[in-house]
Amino acid sequence: MVFSADRLKNRALELGFNLVGLTRAQPSPQLDAYLRWVEAGMHGSMGYLARSDRLQRRQDLNVILPGVQSLVLVGLDYSTLPIAPDILNDPSRGRVAGYAWGLDYHDILTPKLESLAEWLRAESGQSISHRVYVDTGAVLERGHAHQAGMGFTGKNTMLIHPRKGSTFFIGEIFTDLEFDAYDQPGRATMCGNCTRCLNTCPTNAFPRPHVLDARRCISYLTIEHKGWIPHDLRPLMGNWVYGCDVCQDVCPFQRFALPSTEAAFYPVDADRAVPKLVDLLALDAHTFHQRYYGSAIFRIKRERLVRNACIAAGNWSSDESVPLLENLLHDESPLVRGHAAWALRQVLGRKAVPMLKTALQRETDAQAKADMQLLYTE
């Protein structure tokens, strides 16, 4: 049976999705570029991206779902009401990427996609097979979404819709069901001569247009990277504690973005979007769980969030953070201890040396020791 593409799209819109497209199951047009990116080591510490089994899935979609015929791509806007500039730009607060201001998008999109897949099964009258993904599998979703006519690839590597910008989540259904019509990809890019995203990236993470070196990307450093953040990048990270929106915010197409109709993506208050650094530095396991359970931030756990807050506090350079940073020199996490030491050096300068010397003498973790020792040469 061949199913109606129009019926599928209408149902997706009824479920609350803002974009929907269909493409035949074939490798992403960005596959070769992705393989070169991995070979160049630009995936950093995200070793799972280079695993042979993951690469095989991207090269042959039948490994993901045997007999797959179609990919259903959906988009869901996440832009919310803007935060007042005086709050958003306050260096005593941490910046959080807009997509994480509300509830975890995985928990919102996945049930909607499963509901759409179940509807397809019921309406087709067939025992179809399917797999649902929301940024969770070996899927080059932006490339597939381009194939499905949902936008073009910006110089910042984001999928950009000409009338929506890039602030929307992407989800997909792999299915062995065929449809009576498939969407055609639009233009490969519509960026023209614009280089705003490349020029304003705080860490110069774009070696050239359409290529992102994750090892320098603030989103990667604050979220995906689990270890020690290079000293030379820490001052460039500003007060970002979870993700980064700079390359999206400056994009001219972003002016077309509409506020999301999904209430779950809106922050409960300004502190969820721009938390006070002193509050983040004071988090323990209990208060972290209490504050961030159900949010995408919960996925990086307390250790990484406090690590990021230490860097933001170092860049804030206020004496207000000193007592909290001193306390973190005794934290159970070597990662937190090391980044707290760096922050104290930034805030107090040479005055921090005596307490850092004491911290180094009692430090038992080799990596933390090595990181602290660098502070005496800065």
C-alpha positions as CSV (number, residue, x, y, z in Angstrom):
1,M,0.0,0.0,0.0
2,V,1.1,3.5,-0.8
3,F,0.0,6.0,1.8
4,S,-1.2,9.6,1.2
5,A,1.5,12.2,1.9
6,D,-1.1,14.9,2.4
7,R,-2.9,12.9,5.1
8,L,0.3,12.3,6.9
9,K,1.3,15.9,6.8
10,N,-2.2,17.1,8.0
11,R,-2.0,14.7,10.9
12,A,1.5,15.9,11.9
13,L,0.3,19.5,12.0
14,E,-2.7,18.4,14.1
15,L,-0.3,16.9,16.6
16,G,1.4,20.3,17.0
17,F,4.4,20.0,14.6
18,N,5.2,23.2,12.7
19,L,7.1,21.6,9.8
20,V,6.8,18.2,8.1
21,G,8.5,16.7,5.1
22,L,8.9,13.4,3.4
23,T,12.0,11.9,1.7
24,R,12.9,8.5,0.4
25,A,15.3,6.5,2.6
26,Q,18.7,7.2,1.2
27,P,22.0,8.3,2.7
28,S,22.2,12.0,3.6
29,P,23.7,14.3,1.0
30,Q,26.0,15.5,3.7
31,L,27.5,12.0,4.4
32,D,30.8,12.5,2.6
33,A,31.3,15.8,4.3
34,Y,30.5,14.2,7.6
35,L,33.1,11.4,7.0
36,R,35.7,14.0,6.2
37,W,34.8,15.9,9.4
38,V,35.3,12.8,11.5
39,E,38.5,12.0,9.8
40,A,39.8,15.5,10.6
41,G,39.1,14.8,14.3
42,M,36.7,17.7,14.6
43,H,34.2,15.7,16.6
44,G,36.6,16.0,19.6
45,S,35.8,13.7,22.5
46,M,32.5,12.5,21.0
47,G,34.0,9.2,20.1
48,Y,30.6,7.6,19.5
49,L,30.3,9.7,16.3
50,A,33.3,7.9,14.8
51,R,32.3,4.3,15.9
52,S,32.3,1.9,13.0
53,D,28.8,0.7,13.8
54,R,27.5,4.3,13.9
55,L,29.2,5.1,10.6
56,Q,27.6,2.0,9.0
57,R,24.1,3.1,10.0
58,R,24.6,6.5,8.4
59,Q,25.9,4.9,5.2
60,D,23.1,2.3,5.0
61,L,19.8,3.2,6.6
62,N,18.7,-0.5,6.3
63,V,21.0,-1.1,9.2
64,I,18.8,1.1,11.3
65,L,15.5,-0.4,10.0
66,P,15.6,-3.3,7.6
67,G,13.4,-2.6,4.6
68,V,13.1,1.1,5.3
69,Q,11.4,3.0,2.5
70,S,10.7,6.5,3.8
71,L,11.8,9.1,6.3
72,V,9.2,11.4,7.9
73,L,10.9,14.6,9.1
74,V,9.2,17.0,11.5
75,G,10.1,20.3,13.0
76,L,8.8,21.9,16.2
77,D,9.6,25.6,17.0
78,Y,11.2,26.4,20.4
79,S,11.6,30.1,20.4
80,T,10.0,31.8,23.4
81,L,9.5,35.3,24.6
82,P,12.7,37.3,24.8
83,I,14.4,37.9,28.1
84,A,15.1,41.6,29.0
85,P,18.5,42.6,27.7
86,D,19.7,43.9,31.1
87,I,19.1,40.4,32.6
88,L,20.3,38.5,29.5
89,N,23.6,40.4,29.4
90,D,24.2,40.5,33.2
91,P,27.7,38.9,33.7
92,S,26.7,37.7,37.1
93,R,24.3,35.3,35.4
94,G,24.9,32.2,33.4
95,R,23.6,32.0,29.8
96,V,21.6,29.0,28.8
97,A,20.8,28.2,25.1
98,G,17.2,28.9,24.3
99,Y,16.3,25.3,23.5
100,A,16.9,24.3,27.1
101,W,14.8,27.0,28.9
102,G,11.8,24.7,29.3
103,L,11.3,21.0,29.6
104,D,13.5,18.4,27.8
105,Y,12.6,18.4,24.1
106,H,13.2,14.7,23.9
107,D,10.3,14.1,26.3
108,I,8.1,16.4,24.2
109,L,8.9,15.3,20.7
110,T,9.2,11.5,21.2
111,P,5.7,10.8,22.3
112,K,4.3,13.0,19.5
113,L,6.3,11.0,16.9
114,E,5.3,7.7,18.4
115,S,1.7,8.9,18.2
116,L,2.1,9.8,14.6
117,A,3.7,6.4,13.8
118,E,0.8,4.6,15.6
119,W,-1.7,6.7,13.6
120,L,0.1,5.6,10.4
121,R,-0.1,2.0,11.4
122,A,-3.8,2.2,12.1
123,E,-4.7,4.3,9.1
124,S,-2.7,2.2,6.7
125,G,-4.1,-1.1,8.0
126,Q,-0.7,-2.6,7.7
127,S,1.8,-4.0,10.3
128,I,4.4,-1.4,9.4
129,S,7.8,-1.2,11.1
130,H,9.2,2.1,12.3
131,R,11.9,3.7,14.4
132,V,11.7,7.1,16.0
133,Y,14.6,9.5,16.6
134,V,15.0,12.8,18.3
135,D,18.7,13.7,18.3
136,T,19.3,10.2,19.8
137,G,20.7,8.0,17.0
138,A,23.2,7.7,14.2
139,V,21.2,9.9,11.9
140,L,22.4,12.9,9.9
141,E,19.0,14.6,10.5
142,R,19.8,18.0,9.2
143,G,20.8,16.5,5.8
144,H,17.7,14.4,5.7
145,A,15.6,17.4,6.6
146,H,17.1,19.3,3.7
147,Q,16.2,16.4,1.5
148,A,12.6,16.7,2.7
149,G,12.4,20.4,1.8
150,M,12.6,21.7,5.4
151,G,15.4,24.3,4.9
152,F,18.9,24.9,3.7
153,T,22.3,24.5,5.4
154,G,23.7,27.7,6.8
155,K,27.3,28.6,7.1
156,N,26.9,27.9,10.8
157,T,25.9,24.3,9.8
158,M,22.4,24.8,11.2
159,L,19.3,23.8,9.2
160,I,17.6,27.2,8.4
161,H,14.1,27.5,7.1
162,P,13.7,30.7,5.0
163,R,10.6,31.8,6.9
164,K,11.4,30.4,10.3
165,G,15.1,30.7,11.0
166,S,16.8,27.8,12.8
167,T,15.2,27.6,16.2
168,F,13.2,24.4,15.7
169,F,13.8,20.9,16.9
170,I,14.0,18.1,14.3
171,G,12.6,14.6,14.7
172,E,12.2,11.7,12.4
173,I,10.3,8.5,11.8
174,F,12.0,5.7,9.8
175,T,9.3,3.5,8.2
176,D,8.9,0.7,5.6
177,L,5.8,2.4,4.4
178,E,5.8,4.2,1.0
179,F,4.0,7.4,0.2
180,D,2.4,8.7,-2.9
181,A,4.6,11.8,-3.0
182,Y,7.9,13.0,-1.6
183,D,9.3,16.4,-1.1
184,Q,12.1,17.9,-3.1
185,P,15.1,19.6,-1.5
186,G,15.3,23.3,-1.8
187,R,18.5,25.4,-2.5
188,A,21.6,24.0,-0.8
189,T,22.2,27.4,0.9
190,M,20.7,30.9,0.9
191,C,23.4,32.6,2.9
192,G,24.9,34.6,0.0
193,N,27.8,36.8,1.1
194,C,26.7,37.0,4.8
195,T,29.3,35.9,7.3
196,R,27.7,37.2,10.5
197,C,27.7,33.7,12.2
198,L,31.4,33.1,11.3
199,N,32.6,36.5,12.4
200,T,30.8,36.6,15.8
201,C,31.6,33.1,17.1
202,P,33.4,33.8,20.4
203,T,35.8,30.9,20.0
204,N,36.3,31.0,16.2
205,A,34.8,27.5,15.9
206,F,34.3,27.8,12.1
207,P,37.5,27.1,10.1
208,R,35.5,27.8,7.0
209,P,31.8,28.2,6.0
210,H,29.6,25.2,6.6
211,V,32.3,23.5,8.8
212,L,32.2,23.5,12.6
213,D,35.2,22.4,14.6
214,A,33.3,21.0,17.7
215,R,36.5,21.2,19.7
216,R,36.2,25.0,19.8
217,C,32.4,25.2,20.0
218,I,30.9,26.5,23.3
219,S,27.9,24.2,22.9
220,Y,30.2,21.2,22.6
221,L,32.5,22.4,25.5
222,T,29.6,23.0,27.9
223,I,27.4,20.0,27.0
224,E,29.1,17.2,25.1
225,H,32.6,17.5,26.4
226,K,32.9,15.7,29.8
227,G,36.5,16.5,30.6
228,W,38.8,19.5,31.1
229,I,38.2,22.6,29.0
230,P,41.4,24.0,27.5
231,H,42.7,27.1,29.3
232,D,43.0,29.2,26.2
233,L,39.2,28.7,25.5
234,R,37.9,29.5,28.9
235,P,38.1,33.3,28.7
236,L,36.4,33.2,25.4
237,M,33.3,31.4,26.7
238,G,31.9,34.4,28.5
239,N,29.1,33.4,30.8
240,W,27.7,30.6,28.7
241,V,27.0,27.6,31.1
242,Y,24.9,25.4,28.8
243,G,25.1,25.7,25.0
244,C,25.4,28.8,23.0
245,D,23.0,30.8,20.7
246,V,25.4,33.3,19.2
247,C,25.6,32.0,15.6
248,Q,21.8,31.6,15.5
249,D,21.0,34.9,17.1
250,V,22.9,37.0,14.6
251,C,21.5,35.1,11.5
252,P,19.3,37.4,9.4
253,F,16.8,34.7,8.9
254,Q,16.2,34.5,12.6
255,R,14.0,37.6,12.4
256,F,11.3,35.4,11.0
257,A,11.2,33.0,13.9
258,L,7.8,32.8,15.6
259,P,7.2,32.1,19.3
260,S,6.6,28.4,19.9
261,T,3.1,27.2,20.5
262,E,4.4,24.5,22.8
263,A,4.0,25.7,26.4
264,A,6.5,23.2,27.7
265,F,9.4,25.1,26.0
266,Y,8.8,28.3,28.0
267,P,10.9,28.9,31.1
268,V,9.1,29.0,34.4
269,D,11.0,32.2,35.3
270,A,14.1,34.2,34.1
271,D,16.4,32.3,36.4
272,R,15.8,29.2,34.4
273,A,17.0,31.0,31.2
274,V,19.7,33.1,32.9
275,P,20.5,31.6,36.3
276,K,22.5,33.5,38.8
277,L,26.1,32.2,38.9
278,V,26.2,32.2,42.7
279,D,23.2,29.9,42.7
280,L,24.9,27.5,40.3
281,L,28.1,27.5,42.2
282,A,26.2,26.5,45.3
283,L,24.4,23.5,43.7
284,D,24.8,20.1,45.4
285,A,23.4,16.9,44.1
286,H,20.0,17.4,45.8
287,T,19.5,21.0,44.7
288,F,20.7,20.2,41.2
289,H,18.1,17.4,40.9
290,Q,15.4,19.5,42.4
291,R,16.0,22.4,40.0
292,Y,16.8,20.7,36.7
293,Y,15.0,17.3,36.7
294,G,12.9,17.2,33.5
295,S,15.1,19.7,31.7
296,A,17.7,19.1,29.0
297,I,20.3,20.5,31.5
298,F,19.7,17.5,33.7
299,R,21.4,15.3,31.2
300,I,24.9,16.8,31.8
301,K,24.6,16.3,35.5
302,R,25.7,18.5,38.3
303,E,29.5,18.1,37.8
304,R,29.6,19.6,34.3
305,L,27.1,22.4,35.1
306,V,29.2,23.5,38.1
307,R,32.4,23.2,36.0
308,N,30.8,25.5,33.4
309,A,29.6,27.9,36.2
310,C,33.2,28.1,37.5
311,I,34.4,29.3,34.1
312,A,31.6,31.9,33.9
313,A,32.5,33.1,37.4
314,G,36.1,33.4,36.4
315,N,35.1,35.6,33.5
316,W,32.7,37.6,35.7
317,S,35.7,38.4,38.0
318,S,33.6,39.4,41.0
319,D,34.7,39.0,44.6
320,E,31.1,37.9,45.3
321,S,32.0,34.5,43.8
322,V,35.2,33.9,45.9
323,P,33.7,32.2,49.0
324,L,31.7,29.8,46.8
325,L,34.8,29.1,44.6
326,E,36.9,28.5,47.7
327,N,34.4,26.0,48.9
328,L,34.5,24.2,45.6
329,L,38.2,23.6,46.0
330,H,37.0,20.9,48.4
331,D,34.4,19.5,46.0
332,E,34.2,15.7,45.6
333,S,34.8,16.2,41.8
334,P,38.3,16.7,40.6
335,L,36.9,18.4,37.5
336,V,35.1,21.0,39.7
337,R,38.1,21.5,41.9
338,G,40.4,22.2,39.0
339,H,38.0,24.7,37.3
340,A,37.3,26.4,40.6
341,A,41.0,26.9,41.1
342,W,41.2,28.5,37.6
343,A,38.3,30.8,38.4
344,L,39.9,32.0,41.6
345,R,43.1,32.8,39.7
346,Q,41.0,34.8,37.3
347,V,39.2,36.7,40.0
348,L,42.0,37.3,42.5
349,G,45.1,37.2,40.3
350,R,48.3,36.7,42.3
351,K,46.4,37.0,45.5
352,A,44.9,33.5,44.8
353,V,48.3,31.8,44.8
354,P,48.5,30.9,48.5
355,M,45.2,29.1,48.6
356,L,45.9,27.5,45.2
357,K,49.2,26.2,46.5
358,T,47.4,24.7,49.5
359,A,44.8,23.1,47.2
360,L,47.5,21.7,45.0
361,Q,49.4,20.2,47.9
362,R,46.3,18.2,49.0
363,E,45.1,17.3,45.5
364,T,45.2,13.6,44.8
365,D,43.9,13.5,41.2
366,A,46.6,13.6,38.6
367,Q,44.5,15.6,36.0
368,A,43.4,18.2,38.6
369,K,47.1,18.6,39.7
370,A,48.2,19.1,36.1
371,D,45.5,21.7,35.5
372,M,46.2,23.6,38.7
373,Q,50.0,23.6,37.9
374,L,49.2,25.6,34.7
375,L,47.9,28.4,36.9
376,Y,51.4,29.3,38.1
377,T,52.5,30.1,34.6
378,E,49.5,32.3,33.6
